[in-house]
Every structure is written in structure tokens, then in C-alpha cells.
Amino acid sequence: MLSKIISLRKEFESMREMDLRFVVNTEEIVEYEGIRNNFFDAEMTVRKNDDGTYLLILYSQRDNKNQTLKLKEGFKVSKKLFEKNLKVENNKIIGNGTGKIGAYLITKG
């Protein structure tokens, strides 16, 4: 897993540079619809790339079933970079078990 994270840092400037232009509030792409079993803000990181795509990193140690994150209307997972104990269903990412981690490239449109 560590090698995958290192690869992300090499591939995406937004992951390796601590520049405010890459920092995005999670509410820009995540729909908070009152699902009790949502991922918390503290369990995700969102970075905006210069090409307009987003990187979404999820990480949770909670042992929740069907822990859910829903993307806002118009956003979609265009590429799974890596995932463990997570799966993409339409515009939702659902996690089960302990030790959920994933990285996704998100596009608008």
C-alpha cells in the first residue's frame, strides 16, 4: 500500500506539493445527504489537479458495514487508483470491514 501512495505522490503534483491552490473543501464534490453511516471529513482528503480533475483519498479504521460516501450530481469516479475494503457503485463509494483505504480520480461532467 505504501508503494501505491508513493506512486500517487510522484504522478500527481497536487499530492506532493503543499500549495493552497490544490486544497479543496470536501463539500465541493461530496454530497452529505444525512446518511448516518457516512465517512467523516477527517477520513478523506480532496485535492484539485491543474487539469480540473480531483483526487479523493479515503481512509477509515471504523468497523462499519456499508460506510458510504456519495459524490455530488455531475461528479463521477473516472479511475480507481487503488482500494481496499471499498467498492464503487454508480456515484457512491461503499466500504465494509476494518481498514478501508482508497484513492480515486474524480471528474466533473
Biopython code that builds the backbone (N, CA, C, O; Angstrom):
import numpy as np
from Bio.PDB.StructureBuilder import StructureBuilder

atoms = [
    (1, "MET", "N", (0.825, -1.190, 0.000)),
    (1, "MET", "CA", (0.000, 0.000, 0.000)),
    (1, "MET", "C", (0.871, 1.256, 0.000)),
    (1, "MET", "O", (0.562, 2.235, -0.679)),
    (2, "LEU", "N", (1.944, 1.217, 0.756)),
    (2, "LEU", "CA", (2.839, 2.373, 0.821)),
    (2, "LEU", "C", (3.400, 2.707, -0.553)),
    (2, "LEU", "O", (3.530, 3.880, -0.902)),
    (3, "SER", "N", (3.734, 1.686, -1.334)),
    (3, "SER", "CA", (4.273, 1.939, -2.677)),
    (3, "SER", "C", (3.229, 2.604, -3.574)),
    (3, "SER", "O", (3.582, 3.413, -4.433)),
    (4, "LYS", "N", (1.950, 2.274, -3.384)),
    (4, "LYS", "CA", (0.889, 2.901, -4.174)),
    (4, "LYS", "C", (0.743, 4.378, -3.810)),
    (4, "LYS", "O", (0.528, 5.220, -4.681)),
    (5, "ILE", "N", (0.861, 4.681, -2.530)),
    (5, "ILE", "CA", (0.777, 6.081, -2.091)),
    (5, "ILE", "C", (1.970, 6.874, -2.616)),
    (5, "ILE", "O", (1.815, 8.018, -3.043)),
    (6, "ILE", "N", (3.143, 6.278, -2.586)),
    (6, "ILE", "CA", (4.339, 6.935, -3.134)),
    (6, "ILE", "C", (4.160, 7.190, -4.624)),
    (6, "ILE", "O", (4.550, 8.246, -5.122)),
    (7, "SER", "N", (3.574, 6.235, -5.341)),
    (7, "SER", "CA", (3.317, 6.411, -6.777)),
    (7, "SER", "C", (2.370, 7.578, -7.033)),
    (7, "SER", "O", (2.562, 8.343, -7.978)),
    (8, "LEU", "N", (1.341, 7.713, -6.183)),
    (8, "LEU", "CA", (0.415, 8.847, -6.322)),
    (8, "LEU", "C", (1.147, 10.171, -6.165)),
    (8, "LEU", "O", (0.915, 11.113, -6.923)),
    (9, "ARG", "N", (2.020, 10.234, -5.189)),
    (9, "ARG", "CA", (2.784, 11.466, -4.951)),
    (9, "ARG", "C", (3.672, 11.794, -6.143)),
    (9, "ARG", "O", (3.864, 12.967, -6.466)),
    (10, "LYS", "N", (4.213, 10.782, -6.798)),
    (10, "LYS", "CA", (5.049, 11.009, -7.984)),
    (10, "LYS", "C", (4.210, 11.458, -9.173)),
    (10, "LYS", "O", (4.613, 12.346, -9.923)),
    (11, "GLU", "N", (3.043, 10.843, -9.343)),
    (11, "GLU", "CA", (2.208, 11.112, -10.507)),
    (11, "GLU", "C", (1.448, 12.435, -10.430)),
    (11, "GLU", "O", (1.279, 13.110, -11.446)),
    (12, "PHE", "N", (0.990, 12.811, -9.236)),
    (12, "PHE", "CA", (0.126, 13.979, -9.091)),
    (12, "PHE", "C", (0.798, 15.057, -8.248)),
    (12, "PHE", "O", (1.083, 14.859, -7.067)),
    (13, "GLU", "N", (1.043, 16.198, -8.880)),
    (13, "GLU", "CA", (1.651, 17.328, -8.174)),
    (13, "GLU", "C", (0.809, 17.743, -6.969)),
    (13, "GLU", "O", (1.347, 18.157, -5.943)),
    (14, "SER", "N", (-0.507, 17.630, -7.098)),
    (14, "SER", "CA", (-1.399, 18.037, -6.007)),
    (14, "SER", "C", (-1.217, 17.196, -4.744)),
    (14, "SER", "O", (-1.613, 17.618, -3.658)),
    (15, "MET", "N", (-0.625, 16.018, -4.878)),
    (15, "MET", "CA", (-0.378, 15.159, -3.713)),
    (15, "MET", "C", (0.982, 15.418, -3.075)),
    (15, "MET", "O", (1.175, 15.128, -1.894)),
    (16, "ARG", "N", (1.908, 15.950, -3.829)),
    (16, "ARG", "CA", (3.253, 16.132, -3.268)),
    (16, "ARG", "C", (3.553, 17.570, -2.866)),
    (16, "ARG", "O", (4.457, 17.802, -2.064)),
    (17, "GLU", "N", (2.819, 18.536, -3.401)),
    (17, "GLU", "CA", (3.052, 19.946, -3.087)),
    (17, "GLU", "C", (2.029, 20.439, -2.063)),
    (17, "GLU", "O", (0.839, 20.150, -2.181)),
    (18, "MET", "N", (2.483, 21.160, -1.089)),
    (18, "MET", "CA", (1.594, 21.743, -0.077)),
    (18, "MET", "C", (1.245, 23.174, -0.492)),
    (18, "MET", "O", (1.615, 24.140, 0.176)),
    (19, "ASP", "N", (0.536, 23.284, -1.592)),
    (19, "ASP", "CA", (0.153, 24.570, -2.160)),
    (19, "ASP", "C", (-1.360, 24.735, -2.002)),
    (19, "ASP", "O", (-2.119, 23.816, -2.308)),
    (20, "LEU", "N", (-1.793, 25.884, -1.533)),
    (20, "LEU", "CA", (-3.220, 26.119, -1.295)),
    (20, "LEU", "C", (-4.073, 25.977, -2.550)),
    (20, "LEU", "O", (-5.273, 25.721, -2.449)),
    (21, "ARG", "N", (-3.481, 26.138, -3.723)),
    (21, "ARG", "CA", (-4.297, 26.038, -4.941)),
    (21, "ARG", "C", (-4.832, 24.619, -5.157)),
    (21, "ARG", "O", (-5.786, 24.433, -5.912)),
    (22, "PHE", "N", (-4.239, 23.630, -4.515)),
    (22, "PHE", "CA", (-4.689, 22.243, -4.648)),
    (22, "PHE", "C", (-5.705, 21.841, -3.584)),
    (22, "PHE", "O", (-6.389, 20.828, -3.733)),
    (23, "VAL", "N", (-5.809, 22.618, -2.521)),
    (23, "VAL", "CA", (-6.662, 22.252, -1.389)),
    (23, "VAL", "C", (-8.120, 22.564, -1.714)),
    (23, "VAL", "O", (-8.449, 23.662, -2.162)),
    (24, "VAL", "N", (-8.987, 21.577, -1.480)),
    (24, "VAL", "CA", (-10.408, 21.722, -1.778)),
    (24, "VAL", "C", (-11.211, 21.237, -0.576)),
    (24, "VAL", "O", (-10.872, 20.229, 0.042)),
    (25, "ASN", "N", (-12.265, 21.955, -0.256)),
    (25, "ASN", "CA", (-13.193, 21.510, 0.772)),
    (25, "ASN", "C", (-13.931, 20.283, 0.243)),
    (25, "ASN", "O", (-14.342, 20.264, -0.917)),
    (26, "THR", "N", (-14.102, 19.269, 1.072)),
    (26, "THR", "CA", (-14.771, 18.040, 0.635)),
    (26, "THR", "C", (-16.179, 18.306, 0.107)),
    (26, "THR", "O", (-16.667, 17.575, -0.754)),
    (27, "GLU", "N", (-16.829, 19.345, 0.618)),
    (27, "GLU", "CA", (-18.198, 19.655, 0.195)),
    (27, "GLU", "C", (-18.290, 20.059, -1.275)),
    (27, "GLU", "O", (-19.388, 20.112, -1.830)),
    (28, "GLU", "N", (-17.156, 20.344, -1.913)),
    (28, "GLU", "CA", (-17.172, 20.686, -3.339)),
    (28, "GLU", "C", (-17.578, 19.488, -4.194)),
    (28, "GLU", "O", (-18.196, 19.662, -5.244)),
    (29, "ILE", "N", (-17.237, 18.277, -3.758)),
    (29, "ILE", "CA", (-17.555, 17.092, -4.565)),
    (29, "ILE", "C", (-18.391, 16.044, -3.824)),
    (29, "ILE", "O", (-18.936, 15.141, -4.458)),
    (30, "VAL", "N", (-18.504, 16.146, -2.497)),
    (30, "VAL", "CA", (-19.199, 15.131, -1.702)),
    (30, "VAL", "C", (-20.583, 15.627, -1.300)),
    (30, "VAL", "O", (-20.742, 16.760, -0.845)),
    (31, "GLU", "N", (-21.581, 14.765, -1.475)),
    (31, "GLU", "CA", (-22.961, 15.064, -1.089)),
    (31, "GLU", "C", (-23.202, 14.524, 0.314)),
    (31, "GLU", "O", (-23.104, 13.320, 0.550)),
    (32, "TYR", "N", (-23.515, 15.415, 1.238)),
    (32, "TYR", "CA", (-23.839, 14.998, 2.600)),
    (32, "TYR", "C", (-25.353, 14.928, 2.705)),
    (32, "TYR", "O", (-26.013, 15.944, 2.923)),
    (33, "GLU", "N", (-25.901, 13.732, 2.551)),
    (33, "GLU", "CA", (-27.354, 13.583, 2.462)),
    (33, "GLU", "C", (-27.980, 13.015, 3.726)),
    (33, "GLU", "O", (-29.080, 12.465, 3.682)),
    (34, "GLY", "N", (-27.300, 13.141, 4.833)),
    (34, "GLY", "CA", (-27.882, 12.674, 6.081)),
    (34, "GLY", "C", (-27.754, 11.179, 6.312)),
    (34, "GLY", "O", (-28.427, 10.631, 7.184)),
    (35, "ILE", "N", (-26.912, 10.518, 5.555)),
    (35, "ILE", "CA", (-26.673, 9.095, 5.802)),
    (35, "ILE", "C", (-25.895, 8.983, 7.104)),
    (35, "ILE", "O", (-24.818, 9.563, 7.240)),
    (36, "ARG", "N", (-26.425, 8.258, 8.037)),
    (36, "ARG", "CA", (-25.790, 8.136, 9.352)),
    (36, "ARG", "C", (-24.433, 7.451, 9.243)),
    (36, "ARG", "O", (-23.556, 7.682, 10.076)),
    (37, "ASN", "N", (-24.255, 6.629, 8.252)),
    (37, "ASN", "CA", (-23.048, 5.823, 8.124)),
    (37, "ASN", "C", (-22.030, 6.443, 7.159)),
    (37, "ASN", "O", (-21.210, 5.728, 6.583)),
    (38, "ASN", "N", (-22.079, 7.741, 6.986)),
    (38, "ASN", "CA", (-21.144, 8.424, 6.088)),
    (38, "ASN", "C", (-19.707, 8.333, 6.578)),
    (38, "ASN", "O", (-19.442, 8.088, 7.755)),
    (39, "PHE", "N", (-18.792, 8.536, 5.644)),
    (39, "PHE", "CA", (-17.405, 8.800, 6.016)),
    (39, "PHE", "C", (-17.365, 10.196, 6.636)),
    (39, "PHE", "O", (-18.092, 11.088, 6.199)),
    (40, "PHE", "N", (-16.538, 10.387, 7.630)),
    (40, "PHE", "CA", (-16.347, 11.704, 8.230)),
    (40, "PHE", "C", (-15.374, 12.514, 7.382)),
    (40, "PHE", "O", (-14.577, 11.945, 6.637)),
    (41, "ASP", "N", (-15.435, 13.844, 7.492)),
    (41, "ASP", "CA", (-14.463, 14.704, 6.801)),
    (41, "ASP", "C", (-13.032, 14.309, 7.140)),
    (41, "ASP", "O", (-12.152, 14.349, 6.280)),
    (42, "ALA", "N", (-12.801, 13.931, 8.384)),
    (42, "ALA", "CA", (-11.451, 13.567, 8.833)),
    (42, "ALA", "C", (-10.953, 12.271, 8.198)),
    (42, "ALA", "O", (-9.781, 11.922, 8.343)),
    (43, "GLU", "N", (-11.831, 11.558, 7.497)),
    (43, "GLU", "CA", (-11.460, 10.298, 6.855)),
    (43, "GLU", "C", (-11.263, 10.447, 5.350)),
    (43, "GLU", "O", (-11.179, 9.454, 4.628)),
    (44, "MET", "N", (-11.189, 11.683, 4.883)),
    (44, "MET", "CA", (-10.990, 11.885, 3.443)),
    (44, "MET", "C", (-10.159, 13.130, 3.180)),
    (44, "MET", "O", (-10.130, 14.076, 3.967)),
    (45, "THR", "N", (-9.493, 13.087, 2.051)),
    (45, "THR", "CA", (-8.709, 14.217, 1.566)),
    (45, "THR", "C", (-9.082, 14.427, 0.107)),
    (45, "THR", "O", (-9.162, 13.469, -0.661)),
    (46, "VAL", "N", (-9.311, 15.675, -0.275)),
    (46, "VAL", "CA", (-9.619, 16.004, -1.669)),
    (46, "VAL", "C", (-8.604, 17.024, -2.149)),
    (46, "VAL", "O", (-8.334, 18.014, -1.469)),
    (47, "ARG", "N", (-8.047, 16.779, -3.321)),
    (47, "ARG", "CA", (-7.120, 17.711, -3.962)),
    (47, "ARG", "C", (-7.607, 17.963, -5.388)),
    (47, "ARG", "O", (-8.055, 17.042, -6.072)),
    (48, "LYS", "N", (-7.515, 19.215, -5.828)),
    (48, "LYS", "CA", (-7.900, 19.560, -7.197)),
    (48, "LYS", "C", (-6.638, 19.676, -8.031)),
    (48, "LYS", "O", (-5.707, 20.400, -7.678)),
    (49, "ASN", "N", (-6.620, 18.955, -9.139)),
    (49, "ASN", "CA", (-5.480, 18.983, -10.050)),
    (49, "ASN", "C", (-5.605, 20.155, -11.015)),
    (49, "ASN", "O", (-6.694, 20.692, -11.217)),
    (50, "ASP", "N", (-4.490, 20.542, -11.603)),
    (50, "ASP", "CA", (-4.488, 21.668, -12.543)),
    (50, "ASP", "C", (-5.372, 21.422, -13.762)),
    (50, "ASP", "O", (-5.829, 22.376, -14.392)),
    (51, "ASP", "N", (-5.622, 20.146, -14.108)),
    (51, "ASP", "CA", (-6.455, 19.840, -15.276)),
    (51, "ASP", "C", (-7.952, 19.811, -14.953)),
    (51, "ASP", "O", (-8.763, 19.467, -15.814)),
    (52, "GLY", "N", (-8.326, 20.171, -13.711)),
    (52, "GLY", "CA", (-9.730, 20.215, -13.325)),
    (52, "GLY", "C", (-10.256, 18.926, -12.712)),
    (52, "GLY", "O", (-11.390, 18.892, -12.235)),
    (53, "THR", "N", (-9.455, 17.866, -12.717)),
    (53, "THR", "CA", (-9.853, 16.629, -12.050)),
    (53, "THR", "C", (-9.559, 16.742, -10.560)),
    (53, "THR", "O", (-8.881, 17.669, -10.117)),
    (54, "TYR", "N", (-10.071, 15.804, -9.807)),
    (54, "TYR", "CA", (-9.879, 15.783, -8.358)),
    (54, "TYR", "C", (-9.296, 14.439, -7.944)),
    (54, "TYR", "O", (-9.564, 13.416, -8.574)),
    (55, "LEU", "N", (-8.507, 14.447, -6.894)),
    (55, "LEU", "CA", (-8.074, 13.216, -6.240)),
    (55, "LEU", "C", (-8.844, 13.103, -4.937)),
    (55, "LEU", "O", (-8.871, 14.041, -4.139)),
    (56, "LEU", "N", (-9.463, 11.965, -4.724)),
    (56, "LEU", "CA", (-10.180, 11.692, -3.485)),
    (56, "LEU", "C", (-9.480, 10.529, -2.799)),
    (56, "LEU", "O", (-9.366, 9.441, -3.363)),
    (57, "ILE", "N", (-9.016, 10.765, -1.587)),
    (57, "ILE", "CA", (-8.367, 9.734, -0.782)),
    (57, "ILE", "C", (-9.267, 9.456, 0.420)),
    (57, "ILE", "O", (-9.613, 10.371, 1.167)),
    (58, "LEU", "N", (-9.643, 8.191, 0.602)),
    (58, "LEU", "CA", (-10.470, 7.775, 1.739)),
    (58, "LEU", "C", (-9.671, 6.849, 2.634)),
    (58, "LEU", "O", (-8.896, 6.021, 2.156)),
    (59, "TYR", "N", (-9.864, 6.996, 3.939)),
    (59, "TYR", "CA", (-9.178, 6.123, 4.895)),
    (59, "TYR", "C", (-10.019, 6.075, 6.163)),
    (59, "TYR", "O", (-10.378, 7.115, 6.716)),
    (60, "SER", "N", (-10.330, 4.876, 6.619)),
    (60, "SER", "CA", (-11.140, 4.718, 7.826)),
    (60, "SER", "C", (-10.786, 3.408, 8.510)),
    (60, "SER", "O", (-10.655, 2.368, 7.863)),
    (61, "GLN", "N", (-10.634, 3.471, 9.815)),
    (61, "GLN", "CA", (-10.391, 2.275, 10.616)),
    (61, "GLN", "C", (-11.667, 1.778, 11.297)),
    (61, "GLN", "O", (-11.666, 0.724, 11.933)),
    (62, "ARG", "N", (-12.753, 2.542, 11.161)),
    (62, "ARG", "CA", (-14.008, 2.122, 11.803)),
    (62, "ARG", "C", (-14.515, 0.830, 11.166)),
    (62, "ARG", "O", (-14.408, 0.641, 9.955)),
    (63, "ASP", "N", (-15.063, -0.046, 11.984)),
    (63, "ASP", "CA", (-15.583, -1.325, 11.504)),
    (63, "ASP", "C", (-17.072, -1.188, 11.197)),
    (63, "ASP", "O", (-17.914, -1.817, 11.838)),
    (64, "ASN", "N", (-17.375, -0.361, 10.215)),
    (64, "ASN", "CA", (-18.764, -0.115, 9.826)),
    (64, "ASN", "C", (-19.109, -0.921, 8.585)),
    (64, "ASN", "O", (-18.276, -1.110, 7.698)),
    (65, "LYS", "N", (-20.337, -1.389, 8.537)),
    (65, "LYS", "CA", (-20.831, -2.027, 7.323)),
    (65, "LYS", "C", (-21.494, -0.948, 6.475)),
    (65, "LYS", "O", (-22.212, -0.088, 6.985)),
    (66, "ASN", "N", (-21.244, -1.010, 5.199)),
    (66, "ASN", "CA", (-21.836, -0.078, 4.237)),
    (66, "ASN", "C", (-21.561, 1.385, 4.564)),
    (66, "ASN", "O", (-22.438, 2.235, 4.408)),
    (67, "GLN", "N", (-20.355, 1.676, 5.012)),
    (67, "GLN", "CA", (-19.937, 3.067, 5.216)),
    (67, "GLN", "C", (-19.942, 3.727, 3.840)),
    (67, "GLN", "O", (-19.302, 3.228, 2.915)),
    (68, "THR", "N", (-20.655, 4.838, 3.696)),
    (68, "THR", "CA", (-20.974, 5.364, 2.371)),
    (68, "THR", "C", (-20.510, 6.797, 2.170)),
    (68, "THR", "O", (-20.583, 7.634, 3.070)),
    (69, "LEU", "N", (-20.035, 7.048, 0.968)),
    (69, "LEU", "CA", (-19.727, 8.400, 0.516)),
    (69, "LEU", "C", (-20.426, 8.568, -0.834)),
    (69, "LEU", "O", (-20.276, 7.729, -1.722)),
    (70, "LYS", "N", (-21.179, 9.638, -0.983)),
    (70, "LYS", "CA", (-21.882, 9.899, -2.239)),
    (70, "LYS", "C", (-21.298, 11.148, -2.880)),
    (70, "LYS", "O", (-21.147, 12.180, -2.226)),
    (71, "LEU", "N", (-20.971, 11.048, -4.163)),
    (71, "LEU", "CA", (-20.480, 12.209, -4.908)),
    (71, "LEU", "C", (-21.655, 13.085, -5.316)),
    (71, "LEU", "O", (-22.758, 12.592, -5.554)),
    (72, "LYS", "N", (-21.411, 14.376, -5.394)),
    (72, "LYS", "CA", (-22.444, 15.312, -5.839)),
    (72, "LYS", "C", (-22.823, 15.020, -7.289)),
    (72, "LYS", "O", (-22.061, 14.422, -8.048)),
    (73, "GLU", "N", (-24.007, 15.458, -7.637)),
    (73, "GLU", "CA", (-24.509, 15.337, -9.003)),
    (73, "GLU", "C", (-23.491, 15.920, -9.978)),
    (73, "GLU", "O", (-22.976, 17.016, -9.757)),
    (74, "GLY", "N", (-23.203, 15.202, -11.039)),
    (74, "GLY", "CA", (-22.273, 15.675, -12.057)),
    (74, "GLY", "C", (-20.836, 15.228, -11.854)),
    (74, "GLY", "O", (-20.000, 15.435, -12.733)),
    (75, "PHE", "N", (-20.531, 14.619, -10.717)),
    (75, "PHE", "CA", (-19.181, 14.106, -10.459)),
    (75, "PHE", "C", (-19.200, 12.588, -10.554)),
    (75, "PHE", "O", (-20.198, 11.951, -10.218)),
    (76, "LYS", "N", (-18.098, 12.015, -11.010)),
    (76, "LYS", "CA", (-18.023, 10.555, -11.105)),
    (76, "LYS", "C", (-16.591, 10.086, -10.889)),
    (76, "LYS", "O", (-15.632, 10.827, -11.103)),
    (77, "VAL", "N", (-16.478, 8.839, -10.461)),
    (77, "VAL", "CA", (-15.170, 8.201, -10.346)),
    (77, "VAL", "C", (-14.764, 7.800, -11.756)),
    (77, "VAL", "O", (-15.404, 6.945, -12.367)),
    (78, "SER", "N", (-13.710, 8.411, -12.274)),
    (78, "SER", "CA", (-13.260, 8.066, -13.621)),
    (78, "SER", "C", (-12.157, 7.015, -13.603)),
    (78, "SER", "O", (-11.905, 6.345, -14.604)),
    (79, "LYS", "N", (-11.491, 6.879, -12.433)),
    (79, "LYS", "CA", (-10.429, 5.876, -12.343)),
    (79, "LYS", "C", (-10.212, 5.495, -10.883)),
    (79, "LYS", "O", (-10.081, 6.355, -10.012)),
    (80, "LYS", "N", (-10.176, 4.180, -10.635)),
    (80, "LYS", "CA", (-9.796, 3.677, -9.313)),
    (80, "LYS", "C", (-8.284, 3.552, -9.306)),
    (80, "LYS", "O", (-7.725, 2.769, -10.074)),
    (81, "LEU", "N", (-7.623, 4.301, -8.463)),
    (81, "LEU", "CA", (-6.167, 4.250, -8.387)),
    (81, "LEU", "C", (-5.728, 3.106, -7.484)),
    (81, "LEU", "O", (-4.763, 2.410, -7.799)),
    (82, "PHE", "N", (-6.412, 2.903, -6.381)),
    (82, "PHE", "CA", (-6.295, 1.704, -5.550)),
    (82, "PHE", "C", (-7.423, 1.709, -4.533)),
    (82, "PHE", "O", (-7.982, 2.759, -4.217)),
    (83, "GLU", "N", (-7.753, 0.528, -4.022)),
    (83, "GLU", "CA", (-8.779, 0.448, -2.990)),
    (83, "GLU", "C", (-8.652, -0.862, -2.220)),
    (83, "GLU", "O", (-8.252, -1.896, -2.757)),
    (84, "LYS", "N", (-9.005, -0.776, -0.950)),
    (84, "LYS", "CA", (-9.053, -1.948, -0.079)),
    (84, "LYS", "C", (-10.295, -1.814, 0.794)),
    (84, "LYS", "O", (-10.466, -0.812, 1.487)),
    (85, "ASN", "N", (-11.152, -2.813, 0.760)),
    (85, "ASN", "CA", (-12.410, -2.838, 1.516)),
    (85, "ASN", "C", (-13.362, -1.717, 1.100)),
    (85, "ASN", "O", (-14.189, -1.271, 1.895)),
    (86, "LEU", "N", (-13.241, -1.271, -0.139)),
    (86, "LEU", "CA", (-14.122, -0.256, -0.719)),
    (86, "LEU", "C", (-14.566, -0.728, -2.096)),
    (86, "LEU", "O", (-13.870, -1.512, -2.741)),
    (87, "LYS", "N", (-15.724, -0.252, -2.550)),
    (87, "LYS", "CA", (-16.160, -0.523, -3.918)),
    (87, "LYS", "C", (-16.980, 0.660, -4.416)),
    (87, "LYS", "O", (-17.631, 1.357, -3.638)),
    (88, "VAL", "N", (-16.934, 0.871, -5.721)),
    (88, "VAL", "CA", (-17.670, 1.966, -6.355)),
    (88, "VAL", "C", (-18.967, 1.404, -6.921)),
    (88, "VAL", "O", (-18.962, 0.408, -7.646)),
    (89, "GLU", "N", (-20.073, 2.050, -6.584)),
    (89, "GLU", "CA", (-21.387, 1.716, -7.138)),
    (89, "GLU", "C", (-22.030, 3.013, -7.610)),
    (89, "GLU", "O", (-22.472, 3.830, -6.802)),
    (90, "ASN", "N", (-22.077, 3.189, -8.916)),
    (90, "ASN", "CA", (-22.592, 4.421, -9.520)),
    (90, "ASN", "C", (-21.803, 5.610, -8.988)),
    (90, "ASN", "O", (-20.590, 5.676, -9.192)),
    (91, "ASN", "N", (-22.460, 6.555, -8.310)),
    (91, "ASN", "CA", (-21.724, 7.713, -7.792)),
    (91, "ASN", "C", (-21.488, 7.602, -6.282)),
    (91, "ASN", "O", (-21.300, 8.609, -5.599)),
    (92, "LYS", "N", (-21.499, 6.372, -5.773)),
    (92, "LYS", "CA", (-21.233, 6.132, -4.350)),
    (92, "LYS", "C", (-20.000, 5.255, -4.189)),
    (92, "LYS", "O", (-19.698, 4.415, -5.037)),
    (93, "ILE", "N", (-19.300, 5.469, -3.089)),
    (93, "ILE", "CA", (-18.203, 4.594, -2.688)),
    (93, "ILE", "C", (-18.630, 3.991, -1.356)),
    (93, "ILE", "O", (-18.945, 4.710, -0.408)),
    (94, "ILE", "N", (-18.637, 2.661, -1.299)),
    (94, "ILE", "CA", (-19.142, 1.949, -0.133)),
    (94, "ILE", "C", (-18.030, 1.104, 0.460)),
    (94, "ILE", "O", (-17.339, 0.373, -0.248)),
    (95, "GLY", "N", (-17.868, 1.218, 1.775)),
    (95, "GLY", "CA", (-16.825, 0.471, 2.467)),
    (95, "GLY", "C", (-17.388, -0.508, 3.468)),
    (95, "GLY", "O", (-18.411, -0.250, 4.102)),
    (96, "ASN", "N", (-16.708, -1.640, 3.607)),
    (96, "ASN", "CA", (-17.071, -2.658, 4.588)),
    (96, "ASN", "C", (-15.821, -3.180, 5.257)),
    (96, "ASN", "O", (-14.774, -3.303, 4.622)),
    (97, "GLY", "N", (-15.926, -3.488, 6.542)),
    (97, "GLY", "CA", (-14.800, -4.048, 7.269)),
    (97, "GLY", "C", (-13.920, -2.967, 7.871)),
    (97, "GLY", "O", (-14.202, -1.773, 7.769)),
    (98, "THR", "N", (-12.854, -3.417, 8.496)),
    (98, "THR", "CA", (-11.892, -2.523, 9.133)),
    (98, "THR", "C", (-10.736, -2.273, 8.181)),
    (98, "THR", "O", (-10.353, -3.163, 7.421)),
    (99, "GLY", "N", (-10.182, -1.080, 8.216)),
    (99, "GLY", "CA", (-9.023, -0.775, 7.375)),
    (99, "GLY", "C", (-9.398, -0.463, 5.940)),
    (99, "GLY", "O", (-8.864, -1.064, 5.008)),
    (100, "LYS", "N", (-10.313, 0.473, 5.762)),
    (100, "LYS", "CA", (-10.716, 0.892, 4.417)),
    (100, "LYS", "C", (-9.777, 1.996, 3.943)),
    (100, "LYS", "O", (-9.517, 2.961, 4.662)),
    (101, "ILE", "N", (-9.274, 1.837, 2.723)),
    (101, "ILE", "CA", (-8.430, 2.880, 2.132)),
    (101, "ILE", "C", (-8.593, 2.822, 0.617)),
    (101, "ILE", "O", (-8.680, 1.745, 0.027)),
    (102, "GLY", "N", (-8.633, 3.996, 0.001)),
    (102, "GLY", "CA", (-8.767, 4.041, -1.447)),
    (102, "GLY", "C", (-8.392, 5.401, -1.988)),
    (102, "GLY", "O", (-8.426, 6.409, -1.282)),
    (103, "ALA", "N", (-8.035, 5.401, -3.255)),
    (103, "ALA", "CA", (-7.711, 6.643, -3.962)),
    (103, "ALA", "C", (-8.415, 6.599, -5.309)),
    (103, "ALA", "O", (-8.372, 5.590, -6.014)),
    (104, "TYR", "N", (-9.062, 7.705, -5.657)),
    (104, "TYR", "CA", (-9.875, 7.764, -6.864)),
    (104, "TYR", "C", (-9.634, 9.071, -7.602)),
    (104, "TYR", "O", (-9.441, 10.120, -6.989)),
    (105, "LEU", "N", (-9.647, 8.992, -8.918)),
    (105, "LEU", "CA", (-9.619, 10.180, -9.760)),
    (105, "LEU", "C", (-11.074, 10.519, -10.067)),
    (105, "LEU", "O", (-11.814, 9.686, -10.589)),
    (106, "ILE", "N", (-11.477, 11.731, -9.745)),
    (106, "ILE", "CA", (-12.861, 12.183, -9.896)),
    (106, "ILE", "C", (-12.912, 13.236, -10.998)),
    (106, "ILE", "O", (-12.082, 14.143, -11.048)),
    (107, "THR", "N", (-13.902, 13.099, -11.880)),
    (107, "THR", "CA", (-14.093, 14.094, -12.937)),
    (107, "THR", "C", (-15.497, 14.684, -12.830)),
    (107, "THR", "O", (-16.413, 14.073, -12.280)),
    (108, "LYS", "N", (-15.631, 15.878, -13.369)),
    (108, "LYS", "CA", (-16.923, 16.556, -13.394)),
    (108, "LYS", "C", (-17.458, 16.491, -14.813)),
    (108, "LYS", "O", (-16.730, 16.688, -15.785)),
    (109, "GLY", "N", (-18.748, 16.209, -14.904)),
    (109, "GLY", "CA", (-19.361, 16.187, -16.227)),
    (109, "GLY", "C", (-19.802, 14.833, -16.673)),
    (109, "GLY", "O", (-20.334, 14.688, -17.773)),
]
sb = StructureBuilder()
sb.init_structure("model")
sb.init_model(0)
sb.init_chain("A")
sb.init_seg("    ")
for serial, (resi, resn, name, xyz) in enumerate(atoms, 1):
    if name == "N":
        sb.init_residue(resn, " ", resi, " ")
    sb.init_atom(name, np.array(xyz, "f"), 0.0, 1.0, " ", f" {name:<3s}", serial, name[0])
structure = sb.get_structure()
